[in-house]
Amino acid sequence: MPNTASDKTISPLETPRLGEPYLLTPGPLTTAYEVKEAMLRDWGSWDGDFRAMTAELRRQLLDIAGDTKGEFDCVPIQGSGSFSVEAMLGSFVPRDGKVLVLINGAYGKRIAQTLGYLGRDHVTIDKGDYMPPRGPEVAAALNADPDITHVIVVHCETSSGILNPLKEISDVVYASGRKLLVDSMSAFGAVPAGIADLRYEAIVSSANKCIEGVPGFGFVIARKSELEAAKGRSHSLSLDVHAQWETMNKTGQWRFTPPTHVVAAFLEALRMHREEGGVAARGVRYARNRDVMVAGMREAGFETLLADRWLSPIIVTFFSPADPAFAFDRFYELMKEKGFIIYPGKLTVVDSFRVGCIGRMDEHVMRRVVEAARTSLTEMGVASAAPPAVALAERSRLAA
């Protein structure tokens, strides 16, 4: 059954559960009761109060990004995070541009697929599931192909849980005279990516990730010079970042119907993010969630896909046990019965599953996750959670 007040250890972050399980996913995720409650009022999309709400969320997101010089602006885009990624690519990559896509999972591959739909020339560095792209190989690719104008990287590749070395990549991109675009969908707000820390032209994320809002819009934070240059470049009416930016700056309104309730929830989530201590404090909580959960799962016999140095504080991928009694679908249902929704794996080589570390929860919740996993294995008759030997051998080979 879902967690209730009768549990022996109640998390300080516990909110009224309403009978719902924790979402151990990289977003949508478990939100605070206050965030849900903020959606109980209706808002007029053209009304002055809602226009003020839109202006406030744009301002606060620029504060999180650290735009102290006024060189950037924030443009919300309706839809899921992938809408904002496509909007960024279609608006900031010229039609005669060429993109180097850094891939180490499903979301890097989606970017390459999107560029194909957009008719933008692109090449890739594909590192597979286990390893990040590194600065020297990016520099080599840029030196070998002078036609490349842009590089795009996924900050946290949640198909594996890997945290890519953003600063290292940014340094070589700009040393080569190119431009960097960042998909920070699952990291912005908890992993440092401030304008003062590294250079990029644009970064995207969405409401339902580390800010702990609900799904409904993403946002593009971009240099004003790039926004100005994007006029007339987009392939799409609704995903034209320049047009959205220009309209918002002139009228304070979204061009098309905005997700009003989602915006209200996001402002409450932003307030809670700020009061918790911002990016640094949220990152500490998520990292503690990861460390407690990973230690407990390893003690239970599970193994992580990634070596410790590449584990993100966002989501962790575990190899599925080799024991023939283990079946992910059954494991999923047993975990859900105990109040936890986990994520299936998204790897191409081995069977796996994922456990998210983000959302309105802390280390006390993560200890209960581990106990639920142990109990579920027992109920399934799984004698060992150890992965196939070939999976561990492949991890060791690639990490060498």
C-alpha positions as CSV (number, residue, x, y, z in Angstrom):
1,M,0.0,0.0,0.0
2,P,1.2,3.6,-0.5
3,N,3.1,5.2,2.4
4,T,1.0,6.5,5.2
5,A,1.4,8.3,8.5
6,S,1.7,4.9,10.2
7,D,5.2,4.4,8.7
8,K,7.9,4.3,11.4
9,T,10.1,7.0,9.7
10,I,8.2,10.0,8.4
11,S,10.2,12.2,6.1
12,P,10.5,15.9,7.1
13,L,9.4,16.5,3.5
14,E,6.3,14.3,3.7
15,T,3.2,16.1,2.5
16,P,-0.3,14.8,2.5
17,R,0.0,11.8,0.1
18,L,-3.7,11.7,-1.0
19,G,-3.1,7.9,-1.5
20,E,-0.6,8.5,-4.3
21,P,2.7,6.8,-4.8
22,Y,6.1,8.5,-5.0
23,L,7.2,9.1,-8.6
24,L,10.8,7.9,-8.7
25,T,11.3,9.2,-12.2
26,P,13.2,12.1,-13.9
27,G,10.0,14.1,-14.2
28,P,7.0,14.2,-13.9
29,L,7.9,13.8,-10.3
30,T,6.4,14.0,-6.8
31,T,5.3,17.6,-6.1
32,A,4.6,19.4,-2.9
33,Y,1.0,19.7,-1.7
34,E,1.4,23.5,-2.0
35,V,2.3,23.2,-5.7
36,K,-0.8,21.1,-6.4
37,E,-2.9,23.5,-4.3
38,A,-1.8,26.5,-6.4
39,M,-3.7,25.0,-9.4
40,L,-7.1,25.3,-7.7
41,R,-7.7,28.8,-9.1
42,D,-8.6,29.7,-12.7
43,W,-6.6,32.5,-14.4
44,G,-7.4,34.6,-17.5
45,S,-4.6,34.2,-20.0
46,W,-4.9,37.9,-21.2
47,D,-5.5,39.3,-17.7
48,G,-3.0,41.6,-16.1
49,D,-2.5,39.4,-13.1
50,F,-1.5,36.5,-15.3
51,R,0.8,38.6,-17.4
52,A,2.5,39.6,-14.1
53,M,2.9,35.9,-13.3
54,T,4.6,35.3,-16.6
55,A,7.0,38.2,-16.1
56,E,7.8,36.9,-12.6
57,L,8.6,33.4,-13.7
58,R,10.8,34.7,-16.5
59,R,12.7,37.0,-14.0
60,Q,13.2,34.2,-11.4
61,L,14.5,31.8,-14.0
62,L,17.0,34.3,-15.1
63,D,18.0,34.8,-11.5
64,I,18.6,31.0,-11.2
65,A,20.7,31.1,-14.4
66,G,22.8,34.0,-12.9
67,D,22.1,36.6,-15.5
68,T,23.6,39.6,-13.7
69,K,24.5,41.5,-16.8
70,G,21.2,41.4,-18.6
71,E,22.7,39.6,-21.6
72,F,20.1,36.7,-21.6
73,D,16.3,36.4,-21.6
74,C,13.9,33.7,-20.8
75,V,11.2,32.5,-23.2
76,P,8.6,29.9,-21.9
77,I,7.3,27.5,-24.5
78,Q,4.1,25.5,-24.2
79,G,4.3,21.7,-24.3
80,S,6.8,19.1,-23.0
81,G,10.5,19.6,-22.8
82,S,11.1,18.1,-26.2
83,F,9.0,21.0,-27.6
84,S,11.5,23.5,-26.2
85,V,14.5,21.5,-27.4
86,E,13.0,21.5,-30.9
87,A,12.2,25.2,-30.6
88,M,15.8,25.9,-29.6
89,L,17.3,23.9,-32.5
90,G,14.9,25.3,-35.1
91,S,15.4,28.9,-33.9
92,F,19.1,29.1,-33.2
93,V,20.7,26.8,-35.8
94,P,20.7,28.6,-39.2
95,R,19.3,26.5,-42.1
96,D,22.8,26.4,-43.5
97,G,24.4,25.5,-40.2
98,K,25.8,22.2,-39.1
99,V,25.5,20.7,-35.6
100,L,27.8,18.3,-33.7
101,V,25.5,16.2,-31.5
102,L,27.1,14.6,-28.5
103,I,25.2,11.4,-27.8
104,N,25.3,8.9,-24.9
105,G,21.7,7.9,-24.6
106,A,18.2,8.2,-25.9
107,Y,17.8,12.0,-25.5
108,G,21.0,12.7,-27.5
109,K,19.6,10.4,-30.2
110,R,16.3,12.3,-30.1
111,I,18.1,15.5,-30.8
112,A,19.8,14.0,-33.8
113,Q,16.4,12.8,-35.0
114,T,14.9,16.2,-34.5
115,L,17.6,17.8,-36.6
116,G,16.8,15.3,-39.3
117,Y,13.2,16.4,-39.2
118,L,14.3,20.1,-39.4
119,G,16.6,19.5,-42.3
120,R,19.6,20.7,-40.4
121,D,22.9,19.1,-41.3
122,H,24.5,17.3,-38.4
123,V,27.1,14.8,-37.3
124,T,27.4,12.8,-34.1
125,I,29.8,11.5,-31.5
126,D,28.0,8.5,-30.0
127,K,29.5,7.2,-26.8
128,G,27.0,4.4,-26.1
129,D,25.3,4.0,-22.8
130,Y,28.2,4.0,-20.3
131,M,30.5,6.9,-21.0
132,P,30.4,10.7,-21.5
133,P,31.8,12.7,-24.4
134,R,35.1,14.3,-23.4
135,G,36.7,17.6,-24.3
136,P,39.6,16.3,-26.4
137,E,37.4,14.2,-28.7
138,V,35.0,17.1,-29.2
139,A,38.0,19.4,-30.0
140,A,39.3,16.8,-32.5
141,A,35.9,16.6,-34.2
142,L,35.6,20.4,-34.5
143,N,39.2,20.7,-35.8
144,A,38.4,18.0,-38.4
145,D,35.2,19.7,-39.7
146,P,35.3,23.5,-40.1
147,D,31.7,23.5,-41.3
148,I,30.4,22.7,-37.8
149,T,28.8,25.8,-36.4
150,H,27.1,24.5,-33.2
151,V,27.5,21.7,-30.6
152,I,24.7,20.4,-28.5
153,V,24.9,18.3,-25.4
154,V,22.5,16.8,-23.0
155,H,23.5,17.9,-19.5
156,C,22.1,14.9,-17.7
157,E,21.3,12.0,-19.9
158,T,18.6,10.3,-18.0
159,S,18.4,7.2,-20.1
160,S,21.5,6.1,-18.2
161,G,21.7,8.7,-15.4
162,I,25.0,10.0,-16.6
163,L,26.1,13.6,-15.8
164,N,28.1,15.0,-18.7
165,P,31.1,17.2,-18.2
166,L,29.5,20.5,-19.4
167,K,32.3,22.9,-18.5
168,E,34.9,20.7,-20.2
169,I,32.8,20.6,-23.3
170,S,32.0,24.3,-23.3
171,D,35.7,25.3,-23.0
172,V,36.7,23.4,-26.1
173,V,33.6,24.5,-28.1
174,Y,34.4,28.2,-27.6
175,A,38.2,27.7,-28.0
176,S,37.3,26.4,-31.5
177,G,35.1,29.4,-32.2
178,R,31.8,27.5,-32.2
179,K,28.6,27.9,-30.3
180,L,27.1,25.6,-27.6
181,L,23.5,24.7,-27.0
182,V,22.5,22.8,-23.8
183,D,19.6,20.4,-23.1
184,S,19.6,20.7,-19.3
185,M,16.1,19.3,-19.1
186,S,16.7,17.2,-16.0
187,A,19.5,19.1,-14.4
188,F,18.7,22.8,-14.4
189,G,17.8,24.0,-10.9
190,A,19.8,21.4,-9.1
191,V,23.1,21.0,-10.9
192,P,25.2,24.2,-11.4
193,A,25.0,25.5,-15.0
194,G,25.1,29.2,-14.3
195,I,26.1,31.8,-16.9
196,A,29.0,32.8,-14.7
197,D,30.2,29.2,-14.5
198,L,30.3,28.3,-18.2
199,R,29.5,29.6,-21.6
200,Y,26.6,28.7,-23.9
201,E,24.2,30.4,-26.3
202,A,21.1,28.8,-25.0
203,I,20.0,26.3,-22.3
204,V,16.6,24.6,-22.0
205,S,14.7,22.9,-19.3
206,S,11.0,22.4,-18.3
207,A,8.6,23.0,-15.4
208,N,8.4,19.4,-14.2
209,K,12.0,18.7,-13.4
210,C,14.3,20.0,-10.7
211,I,12.2,23.1,-9.9
212,E,9.5,20.5,-8.9
213,G,6.6,22.0,-10.8
214,V,4.1,20.1,-13.0
215,P,4.2,19.3,-16.7
216,G,2.9,21.8,-19.3
217,F,5.7,24.1,-20.5
218,G,9.4,24.3,-21.0
219,F,11.7,27.3,-21.2
220,V,14.6,28.6,-23.3
221,I,17.2,30.8,-21.6
222,A,19.2,32.4,-24.4
223,R,21.5,35.3,-25.2
224,K,19.6,38.3,-26.5
225,S,21.9,38.5,-29.5
226,E,20.9,34.9,-30.4
227,L,17.2,35.7,-29.9
228,E,17.5,38.7,-32.2
229,A,19.4,36.7,-34.9
230,A,16.7,34.0,-34.8
231,K,14.0,36.2,-36.5
232,G,12.5,34.4,-39.5
233,R,14.6,31.3,-39.0
234,S,12.2,28.9,-37.4
235,H,10.5,26.1,-39.3
236,S,7.4,26.3,-37.1
237,L,4.8,28.9,-36.2
238,S,4.2,27.6,-32.7
239,L,7.9,26.8,-31.9
240,D,9.3,30.1,-33.1
241,V,11.4,31.3,-30.1
242,H,12.0,34.7,-31.5
243,A,8.3,35.3,-32.2
244,Q,7.3,34.1,-28.7
245,W,10.0,36.4,-27.2
246,E,9.0,39.4,-29.2
247,T,5.4,39.0,-28.3
248,M,6.0,38.5,-24.6
249,N,8.3,41.6,-24.5
250,K,5.7,43.7,-26.3
251,T,2.5,42.5,-24.7
252,G,3.4,40.4,-21.7
253,Q,1.3,37.6,-23.2
254,W,1.9,34.2,-24.7
255,R,1.1,34.0,-28.4
256,F,-1.2,31.0,-27.9
257,T,-3.2,29.7,-25.0
258,P,-0.8,29.3,-22.0
259,P,-1.0,26.6,-19.4
260,T,-2.3,29.0,-16.8
261,H,-2.6,26.5,-13.9
262,V,0.9,25.1,-14.6
263,V,2.4,28.6,-14.4
264,A,0.7,29.2,-11.1
265,A,2.0,25.9,-9.8
266,F,5.5,26.7,-11.1
267,L,5.6,30.0,-9.2
268,E,4.8,28.2,-6.0
269,A,7.6,25.7,-6.9
270,L,10.0,28.5,-7.5
271,R,9.2,30.0,-4.1
272,M,9.9,26.6,-2.4
273,H,13.1,26.2,-4.5
274,R,14.3,29.7,-3.3
275,E,13.4,29.0,0.3
276,E,15.2,25.7,0.3
277,G,18.4,27.5,-0.7
278,G,18.3,27.4,-4.5
279,V,20.4,25.3,-6.8
280,A,23.1,24.4,-4.2
281,A,20.7,23.2,-1.5
282,R,18.5,21.3,-3.9
283,G,21.6,19.7,-5.4
284,V,22.7,18.6,-2.0
285,R,19.4,17.0,-1.2
286,Y,19.2,15.1,-4.4
287,A,22.8,14.0,-4.1
288,R,22.1,12.7,-0.6
289,N,19.0,10.9,-2.0
290,R,21.2,9.2,-4.6
291,D,24.0,8.3,-2.1
292,V,21.6,6.7,0.4
293,M,19.6,4.8,-2.2
294,V,22.7,3.6,-4.2
295,A,24.4,2.4,-1.0
296,G,21.3,0.5,0.1
297,M,20.6,-1.0,-3.3
298,R,24.2,-2.2,-3.6
299,E,24.0,-3.7,-0.2
300,A,20.9,-5.6,-1.5
301,G,23.0,-6.9,-4.3
302,F,22.1,-4.5,-7.2
303,E,24.8,-2.9,-9.4
304,T,24.7,0.5,-11.0
305,L,25.3,0.8,-14.8
306,L,27.7,3.7,-14.2
307,A,30.9,4.1,-12.3
308,D,30.5,6.4,-9.3
309,R,32.3,9.4,-10.9
310,W,29.5,9.6,-13.6
311,L,26.5,9.1,-11.4
312,S,24.2,12.1,-11.5
313,P,22.0,13.2,-8.5
314,I,19.0,13.0,-10.9
315,I,18.4,9.3,-11.7
316,V,20.4,6.1,-11.3
317,T,20.3,3.1,-13.7
318,F,20.6,-0.4,-12.2
319,F,21.3,-3.6,-14.1
320,S,18.4,-6.0,-13.9
321,P,19.2,-9.1,-11.9
322,A,20.4,-12.2,-13.8
323,D,18.3,-14.5,-11.6
324,P,15.6,-16.1,-13.9
325,A,13.0,-15.4,-11.2
326,F,13.3,-11.6,-11.8
327,A,10.8,-10.0,-14.2
328,F,10.8,-6.2,-14.4
329,D,7.0,-6.0,-14.9
330,R,6.4,-7.9,-11.7
331,F,9.0,-6.0,-9.8
332,Y,7.4,-2.7,-11.0
333,E,4.0,-3.7,-9.8
334,L,5.3,-4.9,-6.4
335,M,7.1,-1.6,-6.0
336,K,4.0,0.3,-6.9
337,E,2.0,-1.6,-4.4
338,K,4.5,-0.4,-1.8
339,G,4.1,3.2,-2.8
340,F,6.9,3.7,-5.4
341,I,6.7,4.1,-9.1
342,I,10.1,3.4,-10.7
343,Y,11.2,3.7,-14.4
344,P,11.9,1.0,-16.9
345,G,15.4,1.0,-18.5
346,K,16.1,2.7,-21.8
347,L,19.4,1.1,-22.7
348,T,20.2,-0.6,-26.0
349,V,22.6,-3.3,-24.7
350,V,21.4,-4.7,-21.4
351,D,18.2,-5.0,-19.3
352,S,18.0,-2.3,-16.7
353,F,15.7,-0.2,-14.6
354,R,15.9,3.4,-13.2
355,V,15.3,5.0,-9.9
356,G,14.9,8.8,-9.7
357,C,16.4,10.9,-6.9
358,I,14.5,14.1,-7.6
359,G,11.1,15.5,-6.5
360,R,9.6,16.2,-3.1
361,M,11.4,13.5,-1.1
362,D,14.5,13.1,1.0
363,E,16.9,10.3,2.3
364,H,14.2,8.9,4.6
365,V,12.0,8.2,1.6
366,M,15.0,6.6,-0.2
367,R,15.6,4.2,2.7
368,R,12.0,3.1,2.3
369,V,12.6,2.6,-1.4
370,V,15.5,0.3,-0.7
371,E,13.4,-1.7,1.8
372,A,10.6,-2.0,-0.7
373,A,13.1,-3.3,-3.3
374,R,14.4,-5.9,-0.9
375,T,10.9,-7.1,0.0
376,S,9.9,-7.2,-3.6
377,L,12.8,-9.4,-4.5
378,T,11.9,-11.8,-1.7
379,E,8.3,-11.9,-2.9
380,M,9.4,-12.8,-6.4
381,G,11.7,-15.5,-5.1
382,V,14.8,-13.8,-6.4
383,A,17.8,-15.3,-4.6
384,S,20.4,-12.7,-6.0
385,A,20.1,-9.2,-7.4
386,A,23.5,-9.5,-9.1
387,P,23.5,-8.6,-12.8
388,P,24.7,-10.8,-15.7
389,A,28.5,-11.2,-15.6
390,V,28.7,-9.9,-19.2
391,A,27.1,-6.6,-18.2
392,L,29.7,-6.0,-15.5
393,A,32.5,-7.0,-17.9
394,E,31.3,-4.5,-20.4
395,R,31.1,-1.8,-17.8
396,S,34.7,-2.5,-16.7
397,R,36.0,-2.6,-20.3
398,L,34.4,0.8,-21.3
399,A,35.4,2.5,-18.0
400,A,39.0,1.4,-18.3
